[in-house]
């Protein structure tokens, strides 16, 4: 049953995306993300954890402001959500950082091929 749900769900969203794509036409940022999905997904979690890493470094340097930060969870798990602020800033860092990496990869590939 999960396999059938996976297949039907994938086909459903594929059909929805096809219909949306014909209506909106070609959009540069959408095309960029679509062409670089692999690189974006490979590095987004690293950038998402930047705010948690900053809090962790402050704790290592002796700060007592973050007494409720789950240090052991952060060290052993990449999916730590400390506070709403770190989640929101992490989201922005994840999106912008991974797009920047994809852009740098494309620029590097363009220079090597030229």
C-alpha positions as CSV (number, residue, x, y, z in Angstrom):
1,X,0.0,0.0,0.0
2,X,2.8,2.6,0.8
3,X,4.3,1.9,-2.6
4,X,1.0,2.5,-4.4
5,X,0.5,5.7,-2.4
6,X,4.0,6.8,-3.4
7,X,3.4,6.1,-7.1
8,X,0.0,7.8,-7.2
9,X,1.2,10.8,-5.2
10,X,4.2,11.3,-7.4
11,X,2.0,11.0,-10.6
12,X,-0.6,13.4,-9.1
13,X,2.0,16.1,-8.3
14,X,3.8,15.6,-11.6
15,X,0.5,16.3,-13.4
16,X,-0.2,19.4,-11.2
17,X,3.3,20.7,-12.0
18,X,2.8,20.1,-15.7
19,X,-0.4,22.1,-15.6
20,X,1.1,25.0,-13.6
21,X,4.2,25.0,-15.9
22,X,2.1,25.5,-19.0
23,X,0.3,28.4,-17.4
24,X,3.2,30.4,-15.9
25,X,5.6,29.7,-18.7
26,X,9.3,30.1,-18.2
27,X,10.5,31.8,-15.0
28,X,14.3,32.1,-14.5
29,X,14.4,31.4,-10.8
30,X,12.1,28.4,-11.1
31,X,14.3,27.0,-13.9
32,X,17.5,27.7,-11.9
33,X,16.1,25.8,-8.9
34,X,14.8,23.0,-11.0
35,X,18.2,22.5,-12.8
36,X,20.1,22.6,-9.5
37,X,17.9,20.6,-7.1
38,X,20.6,18.1,-6.4
39,X,23.2,20.6,-5.3
40,X,20.6,22.6,-3.3
41,X,19.4,19.5,-1.4
42,X,22.9,18.3,-0.7
43,X,23.9,21.4,1.2
44,X,20.8,23.1,2.5
45,X,20.9,21.3,5.9
46,X,24.4,22.6,6.6
47,X,23.2,26.2,6.1
48,X,20.0,25.7,8.0
49,X,22.1,24.8,11.1
50,X,24.2,28.0,11.0
51,X,22.2,29.7,13.8
52,X,22.3,26.6,16.0
53,X,26.0,26.4,15.4
54,X,26.4,30.0,16.5
55,X,24.5,29.3,19.7
56,X,26.7,26.2,20.2
57,X,29.9,28.2,19.8
58,X,28.7,30.8,22.3
59,X,28.0,28.0,24.8
60,X,31.5,26.6,24.2
61,X,32.9,30.1,24.9
62,X,31.2,30.2,28.2
63,X,27.9,32.0,27.5
64,X,25.1,31.2,30.0
65,X,22.4,32.8,27.9
66,X,21.4,29.5,26.3
67,X,21.0,27.2,29.2
68,X,18.1,25.4,27.6
69,X,20.0,24.7,24.3
70,X,20.0,20.9,23.7
71,X,23.8,20.5,23.2
72,X,23.8,16.7,23.1
73,X,21.0,16.6,20.6
74,X,22.7,19.2,18.4
75,X,26.0,17.3,18.5
76,X,24.4,14.0,17.5
77,X,21.5,15.1,15.3
78,X,21.2,17.6,12.5
79,X,17.4,18.2,13.1
80,X,17.6,20.3,16.2
81,X,15.0,23.1,16.5
82,X,16.1,25.4,19.3
83,X,13.8,28.4,19.1
84,X,11.5,30.1,16.6
85,X,14.2,32.7,15.9
86,X,16.9,30.1,15.1
87,X,14.4,28.2,12.9
88,X,13.4,31.3,10.9
89,X,17.0,32.5,10.5
90,X,18.0,28.9,9.7
91,X,15.4,28.7,7.0
92,X,16.7,31.9,5.4
93,X,20.3,30.7,5.7
94,X,19.3,27.4,4.2
95,X,17.6,28.9,1.2
96,X,20.1,31.6,0.4
97,X,23.2,29.5,1.2
98,X,22.2,26.6,-0.9
99,X,21.2,28.9,-3.8
100,X,24.6,30.6,-3.5
101,X,26.4,27.2,-3.7
102,X,24.3,26.2,-6.8
103,X,25.2,29.6,-8.4
104,X,28.9,29.1,-7.6
105,X,28.9,25.6,-9.0
106,X,27.2,26.8,-12.2
107,X,29.8,29.7,-12.5
108,X,32.7,27.2,-12.0
109,X,31.3,24.8,-14.6
110,X,30.8,27.7,-17.0
111,X,34.4,28.8,-16.6
112,X,35.9,25.3,-16.9
113,X,33.8,24.6,-20.0
114,X,34.7,27.9,-21.7
